[in-house]
Structures are given as C-alpha cells and as structure tokens.
Amino acid sequence: MKNIFTEHPKTVGETYFQHFLFALGTGFKLILWGAIAILHAIFPFLFKTYVSSKITKLYEKINKRN
C-alpha cells in the first residue's frame, strides 16, 4: 500500500522528516528573499545581486538532490 507522506521524499533520498525540514526551510528562505526583492525594487541600490545569487545556489542544491 502506498504511503502518500513518504512516496515523494523517497524519490529524493529522504525520510519524511528530512523532506519536511528541507521544504520548510526552503519556504522560509523564499519568503525572506521575496521581502528583500521588494526592498530592492524600492531601493535599487540595495541587495543588487543578493536574491539572484541565493536563488541560483538553491537551484543547484535542489538539482543535486534528484
């Protein structure tokens, strides 16, 4: 019988709890980076490459998991 809570985490080599922590941490990072991007929109001289570099690193980290 399939376990809907562990099926996807297994595909990236994680337990449910490991996947939970990774996804939760990623969500909070994205919220923070979104706020920083809004600040950059208002004050373009702040955080010129911060968000884009963080997203690039996150993309690389996620692709290594698959």
Secondary structure as GFF3:
##gff-version 3
##sequence-region A 1 66
A	DSSP	alpha_helix	7	11	.	.	.	ID=ss1
A	DSSP	alpha_helix	16	42	.	.	.	ID=ss2
A	DSSP	alpha_helix	50	65	.	.	.	ID=ss3
###
